Amino acid sequence: MSLKDLNIEVEYRSKHTDIATNFYIPLLKEASIYKRAVAYFSSSSLLEISIGICALAKRGGKIRLVTSPCLSKEDIEAIREGYLKRNEVIKNAMLSKLEEVTEEFEKDRLDLLANLIAMNILEIKIVLIEGGTGIFHEKVGIIEDEFGNKVAFSGSMNESETAFKKNYETIDVFCNWKIGDETRRFEKKFDAFENMWNGKDKGIEVIEFPEISEEIIKKYRRREQVDFSVDMREYCKDNSKEKIKKSLGVRLPKEYKLRDYQEEAIKNWINNNYRGIFDMATGTGKTLTALGAIAKLSEKLQDKLGVIIVCPFQHLVEQWVEDIKKFNMKPIVGFSSSPQKDWKDRLKLAIRKLNYDDSNNFFCFICTNATFSSREVQNLLQKSKKSLLLVVDEAHNFGAISIRKLLIEKYNYRLALSATFDRYMDEEGTSELYNFFEKKVIEYPLKKAIEEKMLTPYYYYPIVVYLTVTELKKYNELSKKIKKESRIDEKGKVTLSELGKILILKRARIIAGAFNKIETLKKNLEKYKEEKNILVYCGATNILSEEADFSNTDISDTKQIDCVQQMMYQKLGMKVAKFTANESIEERLKIKDSFVSKDGIQAIVAIKCLDEGVNIPGIKTAFILASTTNPKEYIQRRGRVLRKAEGKEYAEIYDFITLPRHLNEAKVLSKEKLEYDISLVTREVRRMKEFSNLSKNSMSCQKLIMDIEEIYGDLDLNLE
């Protein structure tokens, strides 16, 4: 929920409505920043500034307070004696307003504020009128949420006990998302506060007194843990602690009904002491199942739990956040360009609360692999003294040496999600993952998902593309060099030198960027140029000119994805958009919205960004140019296309199979001449078999496979 979702009145009158209950608390509950300018500084004004900020502070929000000392004539006269004297006079005047309180709620509120100052959540600045005459009588407030929605308010109301409970006071309210005069008035209020806070307003001077903050902490702080229940206890009609806890708990939304296999996965995970692996085909609801598991554990622990969710990419984090919020969680979102600029402070506060606060201390932190691996985040997580659940999406990535060292015993509860958990050609990394997450508590493969109609059935069409003469020559040259860089270790395993690994990548780029793919794609797209819901999956490579030196990328070479987009737009007249890691969050959302609209874009061209997690169910026809040999990757790519969507009876997959030379040429060549064809042909046939095996037209693919095996089969290729 955001500020925009609330029913905000244009004005509030204290004798007509409870301003604290109906304005402050609901708005600040959704806020990330609260800015307030009030006329007079006192313990009373501090007390009333605390109304509503419990929810804000609990979420890790920030509060900025601008206020003014109440100076006597004697104070003003003393100030004229000099600068140093001035500061001393102001300090003494303000400290004199920090009076003793006797009522228990007042003690709790001032304790809350003292703790927020100590945690750098609340900042206070002092305003003086230049010249020493006149008073600061500003009364304006700004409330902002994490989505950029802002509300300004102003009026007669001072934030004092009398104002809230006795006076007849009015505030006017302005929202930045409304058009016309209201927006202009909001901007004036917003600018007014910013100018005050930054000391740019004419006629006033803004100064900081750290001694004031120190004195507030010294005088009013009673305990180190923060009590966030003050508002609820004072203003909520039902003070039942049990009801309060229920409202804050993580629970499965009523509109969600888990499928049988999802229920089974959660049950098995619980029975394995809340540890395990969800090995589920892409598109079968791993995220929802994981959130259901989190809800079960949180309920068992009475919400005394910290949840750490880690995803490989930023766009996956964004996608998770949408679902997390439906489970009554307000996640802390951590990555370099997070909309929550203060997410580190929020995480620090959440961990502190989990450690020391006995009530309502659940938190959920979601971040990218890179953020999770950072020293700063690791240091913060190490400070947790209570139960933590580590959830890793696309968990096969955590088998890499650089990140698996972070899989430590600290995480009492563990959950791994992946459609391709076993790492490709990495037994050691795979073993480390099993050691940590323990075992698969569910396996729900693609075949079963299609049979049970959880995924869309599909037709598979392998499209053969041959290397050019120049490409084949370069391919063979690199193959010779790779052979020289290979060794057989004591276990009989073939290993490559560092140079050999580089050469492997160069050779792979020739296959991925094969020159003939673009023209072949154009021919196969002709019959779809009036259609929608198309995906073209490109390789992260360049289209090389025939003369290019492949040892280095030529600046004149064109990226395959750009070449494809240009061809589809200029030659076929199609509405097409790129979907890569370079597009912003807003751009991606616009692309997805346009993709499903009636007159929107027809096709998306993408690269690796779509490999893991991106949910665009409407894709019906896919052209896969990226000739990956990694089963993990091509299984993921197939899964992107098979998600169910309204009106989608089946999907179509066009897979560009790259072969070194025409089969008629291969027929007449000797074994020696075909030596370097073997590895490429083997991998391409393996992928064809994998894709065609579950397709609706499986038999029609067999002829091509048999033709290839007839030519290369006597070379003892392990094609089965």
Residue pairs with C-beta under 8 A, 6 or more apart in sequence:
1 30
1 325
2 30
2 145
2 146
2 147
2 149
3 27
3 30
3 31
3 143
3 144
3 145
3 147
3 149
3 150
3 151
3 175
4 145
4 147
4 149
4 175
4 177
5 30
6 26
6 27
6 30
8 23
8 27
8 151
8 173
8 175
9 23
9 173
10 172
10 173
11 155
11 170
11 171
11 172
11 173
12 19
12 22
12 23
12 170
12 171
12 173
13 168
13 169
13 170
14 157
14 163
14 164
14 167
14 168
14 169
14 170
15 168
17 23
18 235
19 157
19 164
19 169
19 171
20 51
20 52
20 164
20 235
21 235
23 153
23 171
23 173
24 51
24 52
25 51
25 52
25 55
25 231
25 235
27 52
27 143
27 151
28 34
28 52
28 53
28 55
28 56
28 61
28 143
29 52
29 55
29 56
30 145
31 56
31 61
31 143
31 144
31 145
32 56
32 59
32 60
32 61
32 62
32 144
32 145
32 146
32 340
32 342
33 61
33 62
33 63
33 64
33 142
33 143
33 144
34 52
34 53
34 56
34 61
34 62
34 63
34 64
34 141
34 142
34 143
34 144
35 63
35 64
35 66
35 141
35 142
35 143
35 144
35 193
35 197
36 49
36 63
36 64
36 65
36 66
36 140
36 141
36 142
36 159
37 65
37 66
37 67
37 127
37 138
37 139
37 140
37 141
37 193
37 196
38 45
38 49
38 65
38 66
38 67
38 138
38 139
38 158
38 159
39 67
39 68
39 135
39 136
39 137
39 138
39 139
39 158
40 67
40 68
40 70
40 158
40 160
41 67
41 68
41 69
41 70
41 94
41 97
41 126
42 70
42 97
42 98
42 99
42 160
43 97
43 98
43 99
43 101
43 110
44 99
44 160
44 161
44 162
45 67
45 158
45 159
45 160
46 109
46 110
46 113
46 216
47 101
47 106
47 109
47 110
47 161
48 159
48 160
48 161
48 163
48 164
49 63
49 65
49 113
49 159
50 109
50 110
50 112
50 113
50 230
51 109
51 159
51 164
51 231
51 235
52 231
53 61
53 63
53 112
53 116
54 112
54 228
54 229
54 230
54 231
54 232
55 228
55 231
56 63
57 63
57 112
57 116
57 121
57 226
57 228
57 349
58 228
58 353
58 360
59 330
59 346
60 121
60 332
60 340
60 342
60 343
60 345
60 346
60 347
60 349
60 350
61 121
61 342
62 121
62 122
62 123
62 342
62 345
63 116
63 121
63 122
63 123
64 123
64 125
64 197
65 122
65 123
65 124
65 125
66 124
66 125
66 126
66 127
66 138
66 193
66 196
66 197
66 206
67 124
67 125
67 126
67 127
67 136
68 126
68 127
68 128
68 135
68 136
69 75
69 90
69 93
69 94
69 97
69 126
69 128
70 93
70 97
71 79
71 89
71 90
71 93
72 93
75 89
75 90
75 93
76 132
76 133
78 85
78 86
78 89
79 85
79 86
79 89
79 90
79 132
80 132
87 209
90 126
90 128
90 209
91 209
91 211
91 212
94 126
94 209
94 212
95 212
95 215
98 215
98 216
98 219
98 220
101 107
101 110
105 230
105 233
105 234
107 220
107 222
108 227
108 230
109 230
110 216
110 220
111 220
111 221
111 222
111 223
111 227
112 226
112 227
112 228
112 230
113 122
113 216
113 220
114 216
114 217
114 219
114 220
114 221
115 221
115 224
115 225
115 226
116 122
116 226
117 124
117 213
117 216
117 217
118 217
118 221
119 226
119 348
119 349
119 352
120 345
121 345
121 349
124 209
124 212
124 213
125 197
125 206
125 207
125 208
126 206
126 207
126 208
126 209
126 212
127 136
127 138
127 196
127 204
127 205
127 206
128 136
128 204
128 205
128 206
128 207
129 135
129 136
129 203
129 204
129 205
130 203
130 204
130 205
136 204
138 192
138 196
139 154
139 155
139 156
139 157
139 158
140 152
140 153
140 154
140 189
140 192
140 193
141 152
141 153
141 154
142 150
142 151
142 152
142 189
142 190
142 193
143 150
143 151
143 152
143 153
144 150
144 151
146 339
146 340
147 339
148 339
149 175
149 176
149 177
150 175
150 176
150 186
150 190
151 173
151 174
151 175
151 176
151 186
152 173
152 174
152 176
152 185
152 186
152 189
152 190
153 171
153 172
153 173
153 174
153 189
154 171
154 172
154 189
155 169
155 170
155 171
155 172
156 169
156 170
156 171
157 163
157 167
157 169
157 170
157 171
158 169
163 169
174 182
174 183
174 185
174 186
174 189
175 182
175 186
176 183
176 186
176 187
176 190
178 186
192 201
194 200
195 201
196 204
196 206
197 206
198 206
199 205
199 206
224 356
225 353
225 356
225 357
225 358
226 352
226 353
226 357
227 357
228 353
228 357
228 360
229 244
229 359
229 360
232 239
232 244
233 239
236 244
241 359
244 360
245 302
245 303
245 359
245 360
248 303
248 328
248 360
248 362
249 298
249 299
249 303
249 328
249 362
250 294
250 295
250 298
250 299
250 303
250 327
250 328
250 329
250 362
250 364
251 295
251 299
251 327
251 328
252 258
252 291
252 292
252 295
252 327
253 326
253 327
253 328
256 288
256 292
256 326
258 266
258 288
258 289
258 292
259 285
259 454
261 280
261 284
261 442
261 444
262 285
262 288
262 289
262 292
264 442
265 278
265 280
265 289
265 293
265 441
265 442
265 444
266 289
266 292
266 293
266 296
268 276
268 441
268 442
269 275
269 276
269 278
269 293
269 415
269 441
270 293
270 296
270 297
271 441
272 438
272 439
272 441
274 293
274 297
274 389
274 412
274 413
274 414
274 415
275 413
275 414
275 415
275 437
275 438
276 414
276 415
276 416
276 437
276 438
276 439
276 440
276 441
277 395
277 415
277 416
277 417
277 418
277 421
277 434
277 437
277 438
277 439
277 440
277 441
278 286
278 289
278 290
278 415
278 416
278 417
278 418
278 440
278 441
278 442
279 418
279 419
279 421
279 440
279 442
279 443
279 444
280 286
280 289
280 417
280 419
280 442
280 443
280 444
281 419
281 444
281 445
281 446
281 448
281 449
281 455
281 639
282 419
282 446
282 635
282 636
282 638
282 639
282 640
282 642
282 643
283 449
283 454
283 455
283 617
283 639
283 640
283 642
283 643
283 644
284 444
284 449
284 454
284 455
285 454
286 393
286 417
286 418
286 419
287 319
287 320
287 323
287 393
287 417
288 323
290 391
290 393
290 415
290 417
291 323
291 324
291 327
293 415
294 307
294 327
294 364
294 389
294 391
295 327
297 305
297 389
297 413
298 305
298 307
298 362
301 387
303 360
303 361
303 362
304 354
304 361
304 362
304 386
304 387
305 354
305 362
305 386
305 387
305 388
305 389
306 350
306 351
306 354
306 362
306 363
306 364
306 365
306 384
306 386
306 387
306 388
306 389
307 329
307 362
307 363
307 364
307 365
307 388
307 389
307 391
308 365
308 366
308 367
308 372
308 381
308 388
308 389
308 390
308 391
308 411
309 320
309 324
309 331
309 364
309 365
309 366
309 367
309 391
309 393
310 366
310 367
310 368
310 369
310 372
310 390
310 391
310 392
310 393
310 398
311 317
311 320
311 366
311 367
311 368
311 369
311 393
311 394
311 613
312 368
312 369
312 393
312 394
312 397
312 612
312 613
313 368
313 581
313 609
313 612
313 613
314 335
314 337
314 368
314 581
315 581
315 585
315 588
315 609
315 613
315 614
316 368
316 393
316 394
316 612
316 613
316 614
317 333
317 335
317 366
317 367
317 368
318 585
319 613
319 614
319 615
320 331
320 366
320 393
321 331
321 333
321 366
324 331
324 364
324 366
325 331
329 362
329 364
330 364
331 364
331 365
331 366
332 340
332 343
332 346
332 347
332 350
332 363
332 364
332 365
332 366
333 339
333 340
333 343
333 366
333 367
334 340
334 343
334 344
334 347
334 365
334 366
334 367
334 368
334 371
334 377
335 367
335 368
335 370
335 371
336 370
336 371
340 346
344 376
344 380
347 363
347 365
347 377
347 380
348 380
350 363
350 365
351 363
351 380
351 381
351 383
351 384
352 383
353 361
353 363
354 361
354 363
354 384
354 385
354 386
355 383
355 384
355 385
355 386
361 386
367 377
369 397
369 398
369 403
371 377
372 378
372 403
372 406
373 402
373 403
373 406
378 406
381 388
381 410
382 410
384 410
387 412
387 413
388 410
388 411
388 412
388 413
389 411
389 412
389 413
389 414
389 415
390 407
390 411
390 413
390 414
390 415
391 415
391 416
391 417
392 398
392 415
392 416
392 417
392 437
393 417
393 418
393 612
393 613
394 417
394 418
394 612
394 613
395 416
395 417
395 418
395 421
395 433
395 437
396 418
396 420
396 421
396 422
396 423
396 433
396 632
397 403
398 404
398 406
398 407
398 416
398 433
399 423
399 426
399 429
399 430
399 432
399 433
400 429
401 429
404 429
404 432
404 433
404 436
407 432
407 433
407 436
414 436
414 437
414 438
415 437
416 433
416 437
419 635
419 636
419 639
420 631
420 632
420 635
420 636
421 430
421 433
421 440
422 430
423 429
423 430
423 433
423 632
424 630
424 631
424 632
446 455
446 635
446 638
446 639
446 642
446 694
447 694
449 455
449 642
450 456
450 457
450 642
450 694
454 644
455 639
455 642
455 643
455 644
456 641
456 642
456 643
456 644
456 645
456 648
456 649
456 650
456 651
457 650
457 651
457 696
458 638
458 641
458 642
458 650
458 651
458 652
458 653
458 694
458 695
458 696
459 650
459 651
459 652
459 653
459 695
459 696
459 697
460 653
460 655
460 691
460 692
460 695
460 697
460 698
460 701
461 652
461 653
461 654
461 655
461 697
462 655
462 657
462 688
462 691
462 692
462 701
462 704
463 520
463 524
463 654
463 655
463 656
463 657
464 657
464 659
464 704
465 514
465 516
465 517
465 520
465 656
465 657
465 658
465 659
466 516
466 658
466 659
466 660
466 661
466 662
467 475
467 510
467 511
467 514
467 516
467 658
467 659
467 660
467 661
468 514
468 515
468 516
468 546
470 546
471 510
471 514
471 515
471 544
472 660
472 661
474 510
474 550
475 507
475 510
475 511
475 660
475 676
475 680
476 676
478 503
478 506
478 507
478 510
478 550
479 507
479 676
479 679
480 676
481 500
481 503
482 496
482 500
482 503
482 504
482 507
485 496
485 497
485 499
485 500
485 503
486 494
486 495
486 496
486 497
486 500
487 494
487 495
487 496
487 497
488 494
488 495
489 495
496 504
506 550
506 551
508 629
509 539
509 541
509 542
509 550
510 544
510 550
511 627
511 658
511 680
512 539
512 540
512 541
512 560
512 625
512 626
512 627
512 628
513 539
513 541
513 542
513 543
513 544
513 560
514 627
514 658
515 543
515 544
515 546
517 560
517 625
517 656
517 658
518 543
518 560
518 563
518 564
518 567
520 656
521 536
521 564
521 567
521 623
521 625
521 656
522 567
522 571
522 572
524 623
524 654
525 534
525 568
525 572
525 574
525 623
526 572
528 534
528 621
529 572
529 573
529 574
531 602
531 621
532 595
532 600
532 602
532 603
532 620
533 595
533 602
533 618
533 619
533 620
533 621
533 648
534 602
534 603
534 604
534 619
534 620
534 621
534 622
534 623
535 603
535 604
535 605
535 606
535 610
535 616
535 619
535 621
535 622
535 623
535 640
535 641
536 564
536 568
536 603
536 604
536 605
536 606
536 622
536 623
536 625
537 605
537 606
537 607
537 610
537 622
537 623
537 624
537 625
537 626
537 637
538 560
538 561
538 564
538 605
538 606
538 607
538 625
538 626
539 560
539 607
539 625
539 626
539 627
539 628
540 607
540 608
540 626
541 559
541 560
542 553
542 554
542 557
542 558
542 559
542 560
543 557
543 558
543 559
543 560
543 563
544 550
544 554
544 557
545 554
545 556
545 557
548 554
548 556
548 557
560 625
561 578
561 580
561 605
561 606
561 607
564 605
564 625
565 576
565 578
565 605
568 574
568 576
568 603
568 605
569 575
569 576
574 602
574 603
575 600
575 601
575 602
575 603
576 601
576 602
576 603
576 604
576 605
577 591
577 594
577 595
577 601
577 603
577 604
577 605
578 604
578 605
578 606
579 588
579 591
579 604
579 605
579 606
579 609
579 610
579 614
580 606
580 607
580 609
581 608
581 609
583 591
591 601
591 604
592 616
593 600
594 600
594 601
595 601
595 604
595 616
595 618
596 618
604 616
604 619
607 626
610 616
610 637
610 640
611 633
611 636
611 637
612 636
614 640
615 643
616 640
616 643
617 643
617 644
617 645
617 648
618 645
618 648
619 640
619 641
619 643
619 651
620 641
620 645
620 648
620 651
620 652
621 651
621 652
621 654
622 637
622 640
622 641
622 651
622 652
622 653
622 654
623 654
623 656
624 634
624 637
624 653
624 654
624 655
624 656
625 656
626 633
626 637
627 656
627 657
627 658
627 684
628 634
628 637
629 683
629 687
631 686
631 687
631 690
634 687
634 690
634 691
635 690
638 653
638 691
641 651
641 653
642 651
650 696
653 691
653 695
655 687
655 688
655 691
657 684
657 687
657 688
657 704
658 680
658 684
659 677
659 680
659 681
659 684
659 708
660 666
660 676
660 677
660 680
660 681
661 677
663 707
663 708
663 711
666 674
666 677
666 711
666 712
667 711
671 714
671 715
674 712
674 715
677 712
678 712
678 715
678 717
681 708
681 712
681 717
682 717
682 718
682 719
685 705
685 708
685 709
685 717
685 719
686 719
688 701
688 704
688 705
689 705
689 719
691 701
692 698
692 701
692 702
692 705
695 701
709 717
709 719
712 719
713 719
